[in-house]
Amino acid sequence: MLLAADRPIWCLPQDQVPPALRTTALGLEEEEARRRLERYGANRLPALRRRPLGLRLLD
């Protein structure tokens, strides 16, 4: 099963999620995890840069 914009991962039933992500309920094997890390990078969100509180109050 491939993921599509009209059927995002969070809409799938629980038993369909691992096959859609090409993994198992136990997770990835170490070698596959290493390959995906090299290909896609770390699973991290960028830090948010917020305006200082004083400037937000002046707004």
C-alpha positions as CSV (number, residue, x, y, z in Angstrom):
1,M,0.0,0.0,0.0
2,L,1.3,3.4,-0.9
3,L,0.6,6.6,1.0
4,A,-1.3,9.3,-0.9
5,A,-2.3,12.9,-0.2
6,D,-6.0,11.9,-0.1
7,R,-5.2,9.1,2.5
8,P,-2.6,10.4,5.0
9,I,-0.9,8.0,7.4
10,W,-3.0,9.1,10.4
11,C,-6.2,8.1,8.6
12,L,-5.1,4.4,8.1
13,P,-6.3,1.7,10.4
14,Q,-3.6,0.6,12.9
15,D,-2.9,-2.7,11.1
16,Q,-2.2,-0.9,7.8
17,V,0.4,1.6,9.1
18,P,3.5,-0.7,9.3
19,P,3.1,-2.0,5.7
20,A,2.5,1.5,4.5
21,L,5.8,2.6,6.1
22,R,7.5,-0.6,4.9
23,T,8.3,-1.8,8.5
24,T,6.9,-4.1,11.1
25,A,5.2,-3.6,14.4
26,L,8.6,-4.3,16.0
27,G,10.3,-1.5,14.1
28,L,13.1,-1.4,11.6
29,E,16.1,-3.6,11.5
30,E,19.3,-1.7,12.4
31,E,20.7,-1.7,8.9
32,E,17.4,-0.4,7.4
33,A,17.3,2.3,10.1
34,R,20.8,3.4,9.2
35,R,20.0,3.4,5.5
36,R,16.9,5.6,6.0
37,L,18.8,8.0,8.3
38,E,21.4,8.5,5.6
39,R,18.8,8.9,2.9
40,Y,16.2,11.1,4.7
41,G,18.2,12.6,7.6
42,A,17.3,12.8,11.3
43,N,13.6,12.8,12.3
44,R,13.7,16.3,13.8
45,L,11.6,19.4,13.5
46,P,13.5,22.7,13.0
47,A,13.7,24.9,16.1
48,L,11.2,27.8,16.0
49,R,12.6,31.2,16.1
50,R,10.2,33.4,18.1
51,R,10.2,37.1,18.5
52,P,11.3,38.2,22.0
53,L,8.5,38.8,24.4
54,G,9.1,42.5,24.6
55,L,8.7,42.9,20.8
56,R,5.6,40.7,20.8
57,L,4.0,42.9,23.6
58,L,4.8,46.1,21.5
59,D,3.0,44.5,18.5
